[in-house]
Amino acid sequence: MKKSGSKRKKSNKKGIKTIIFKGHKDMPPCAISFANTMYNKTGKWRSIKPVILKEKCTSCLLCWKFCPEACVSIKNKRPVIDYEYCKGCGICQEVCVKGAVLLEEEKK
């Protein structure tokens, strides 16, 4: 069986390589990123956003631990959401045992 490979291009200004696949059979079986999350800002296409209610938050940091995008950071022992990377998946709301995370419709 003939194996078809992917074709590589040169690196861009940021040193990130662009890969062009010949077809869907050449693509990896799952989504991958060739850059770290600093290059993958995804917040602009979010339709809902999580908002942490400071008066209900106990700083258990479950939202920080389970965020799949690592967009919850800890500042002054409190969780803070970086909306440039948050996709609005709602996992932070789901894991919050105190109900301190609300999901609001994104205002564009």
NORHUCOR-V384932 format. One record per run of one state. SS is the DSSP state (A for helix, B for strand, O for the rest). FROM is the first residue (numbers start at 1). LEN is the number of residues. Records with the same first field share a line. If there is no record, write none. Layout:
# NORHUCOR-V384932
SS=FROM-LEN ; FROM-LEN
This chain:
# NORHUCOR-V384932
O=1-6 ; 12-5 ; 21-3 ; 27-10 ; 40-3 ; 46-2 ; 53-9 ; 67-5 ; 76-2 ; 82-9 ; 96-5 ; 106-3
B=7-5 ; 17-4 ; 48-5 ; 72-4 ; 78-4 ; 101-5
A=24-3 ; 37-3 ; 43-3 ; 62-5 ; 91-5
